[in-house]
Amino acid sequence: MENEQVTKSNEQLIVLSNKKNLSVTGTNKVISLKPDLIQLDTNFGGLMITGSDLELIKLDNLTTRAELSGNINGIKFLEKPIKEPFFRKIFK
């Protein structure tokens, strides 16, 4: 089996199709996953996706790509990284 490395890229691609399907490259991890809010940590900082009936369809750690679906109302970039909730850190 070959050794495959995940490297941080200097670019990020965000594709929104029909306000229902969202693809984000450069995703490091999912911070929060709720039906009305998904928060991601990306190579370029925090990313908040708001809407309704939101679902994480696929998260590929090798390609750092996340695929989401639902009624997407907003995408917001955050200056500061999103911190994990305190209790989530304790109970890992």
N, C-alpha and C positions, 0 to 999 in steps of 0.2 A: 504494500500500500504506500502510495507516495505521500510525502509530507506536504500539506497544503497550508499556506500562511494566509491569514487575514490581515490586510494592510489598510491603513487609513488613506483614503483618496483625497485629493485636493478639489474634488467636485462632488456635487450632490444633484441628483435628478429627482424631481417631484412631478408626477404625472397624475392629473385629476381628469377622470373620464365621466362625462354626463352627471357630474356632481354626486356620483354614487360609488365610484371605485377610485382608490388612491394608491399609488405605488411610490415608495420613498426609498432611495438608495442611501447608503452611508449611515444606516441605523445601527447603533451600538447595543441598545437594550430598550425594553418597554418599561417605563416607570409606573404608569397608571393605565388601567384598562377598565373603563366603565362604558355603559351604553350611550352616554352623552358626552364623554371626554376621553380621549386617548392621548397620553403624554409619552413622547419618545426622547431618548438621548441620542443625538446624532453627532457626526463629525464636526458639525458647525454649531453645536449647542442644542438647547432644548427646542422641541417642536410640539405644539399643542394643536390637536385636531378636535373641533367641536361639532356637534350635530346630534342626530338621534339614530337609534338602532345601529350604533357603530360596532363593528366586529373586526378583530384581527384575523385575517384569513390565513396568512402565511408570514413567518419570520424566518429568514434564512441567514444564519450567522456566518456562513461561508462567504456569501456574496453581499452581506450586510443590507439585504433588501427586505422591506416590510410591505405587505399588501393588506389594505383595509377596504371594508365596504360599509355602506350605510348611507344615511342622508347627511352629507357633509355640508356644514354651514360656514365653517371658518378654519383657516390654517394660520397659526401665529408662531412666529419665530421669537424665541426668548434670548435676551442678552446673556443671562446667567444660566449655568447648567441647572437642571431640575434635580433637587435633592430627593432621595428616597425617603418615604415616611419612616419615622423613628422605629416603630414597632416592626416594620418589615425587615429592617436591618437586624434586629434582635432575634427574630424567629426564623431566620434562614436556615 
